[in-house]
Amino acid sequence: MSRSELADAVNAALDRIYAGRDVTAHYVDFRWVGKLERGEHRWPSKARRAALRHVLGAVTDSDLDLYSPRRTDGNYIADEAAAPRPGSWDDTIHLLREQWHLLVQNDKMFGPEYALMGVTRQLTAIDGLLREVPQKIRPSLVRLAAQYAESAAWLNQSLNDQSAGHHWTRQALAWAAQIGDPTMTAWATYRSSQQWLTSGYAAQAVEQAETALRYDQKLPAPMRAALRVQHAHALAATGEHHAAMRLLDDAHRWAADRRPGKPEGEHGSYCTSGYIEVHRGACLRLAQRPQEAITVLDEAIPKIPPRHRQDFASALLNKAAAHAAASQPELAAATAHQALPIARQAGSRRILHQLTQLGAAMRGHQQLPHVRALLDDLKEPT
């Protein structure tokens, strides 16, 4: 929903929750919603938080990523604690969620192998906590467990361990189903679609992408964009090229850089306009239109943030594959060679495996200097 629609829904919820009381001082507008998205409001009044939980289907304030900055805002209808009590369940969940954000950044800085160690430790800790958590708090902890499990799925996917990736995706879906969480269910199903496509099962990837899109109306904008991109890529792999292009056009409506507000690391925050266009290039290559793919990728690649090393290396890999499809082995090898050190720095064994496959496909041109250089570099230990 738009900011204005969300503001109207919050105001209507205020009237329902506090029937018979004057809550006009707590009414909000689209500007207030914008400040909330940007993090300028970190701890709204008790009434506004109650209305937000009602509208967004959240169980606790922490499900909305709202935490007290250890002060009151002067707008409460009733007294309440200023912050989660140290050592309390709320404090534990808050710290685990903050640690998840840190681990997302660790993946970008130090690679998936390093980040996976932390995610695995936290999953072990959460598994123990789930045996003791009070029933009232349990949904928040289960949602966090699903979030960590989905991260484990992605990290294993980056490490080219498809079996472990599928395992953690199934676990994330099971936890999300326990609490009927549409966001985590959609995101874990999206991850499942990615895994099926990477494994070469395009029809299953389409099926999973369509299942994820059933939750579309309940999701934040960048997630809606990412789901459309994945659906498009899966459709292109099955030959549905026109439908794929329409989905990519639609994805731009929800691109992360067009709807700022979510912090880096939130689900789908990487799905910018540049990311969408990289996938358009991949879809054009699948449609056997490699020259058009190269043109699109040349324009899209500079828009990928350098800190998103896996996305950047993957985009270069796509461009190299397009050059190969256009019978341009020298350009294909040169582009793949550019991607190789970035993929190594990112620690993405999945991309390194794909680069190795591309190199193997070009062995017939190893008399060409760039091809020879790529093949020699691929032999070097990582």
C-alpha positions, 0 to 999 in steps of 0.5 A: 500500500502507499504511504497515504493508504497506510496512514489512513489505515493506521488512523482507522485502526486508532479509532477502532482500538480506542473507541470512545476516546479522543485519539486525534492527537495520534493521527498520522499522515503520509509524511509521518509514514515516510519518516517511519520508513527512513528511521526518523521515528524509531519509537512511536507512541503506544497508540500508534504502535498498537495501530501499526501492529493491527494494520500490519499483522504484527504480534509485537513491536519488535516484529516491526523493527521498532525499539525504544531509544531509551526515552519517551516521546511525550505522546503515550496514551498510557505509561510504559517501559522506555526500553526492553529490560536488559536480560529480558526476552525482548532484549534477547530478541532485539540483540539477536535481530541486531546481530542478524543485520551485522552478519548480513554486513559480514557477508558483504565484507568477509564473504559467505563462509565467514558469515555462515559461521556466525549464522550457524552459531546463532541458529544453535542458540535460537534452537535452544531458546525456542524450548524455553521461550514464553508462549507470548514471545514465541512468534517473534523468536520463531520469525527470527529463526526463520530469518536466520534459516533463510540467511543460512540458505543464501550463504550455502547457496553462495558457497555452491552447497545446494543440498544445505541451501535446500535444507535451510530453505525448508527449515525457514518455510517450516518456521514461517508456517508455524506463525503464518508469517507472509513475509518470511514465507514469501522470501523463503519461497523466493529463495527456493525458486532461486535454488531450483533455477540454479540447479537447472529445474526451470519449471520448479523455479517458476512454480515457486516464484508464482507461489511467493507472489501470492503474498505480493500485496503484503510485502514491502516494495523492494521484496515485490521487485525481487519476486518479479525479477526472479519470476521473470528469470525463471520464465525466460528459462522456460521460453516465456520471454515476452512475459519475462520482459513485462515482469521486469518492466513492472519490477521497476515500480517497486525498485529499492532505489525508487522507494528509499527507507529500508536499511541496507540488508533488509530483504530485497534492499539490493533489488535496485533498478540496476539489479533489475536491468542486469536480469533483463540482460540475462533474460535477453541472453536466454531469448537468444538475443545476446547483442541486446543483452550486452547493450543492456548489461553495459548500461546496468553494470555501473549502477550496481554498488561496488560493495555488492561484490557478488551482484557485481561479479554475477553481472559481469558473468552474465555479460561474459556469457552474452559475449560467448553467445554472440560468438565473441570469445575474446570479449567473453574471456576478458569480461570473465577475467574481470569477474574472477578476482571480484568473485574470489574476494566475495567468496562466492563459490557459486560464481566461481563454479559458473566462471569455471564452466564458462572457461571450459566451454571456451577451451576451443579458443584457447589460442586467443590471448584473453582466453588463454589468460582466463584459463590459466588464472582459473587453474590458480588455487582460490 
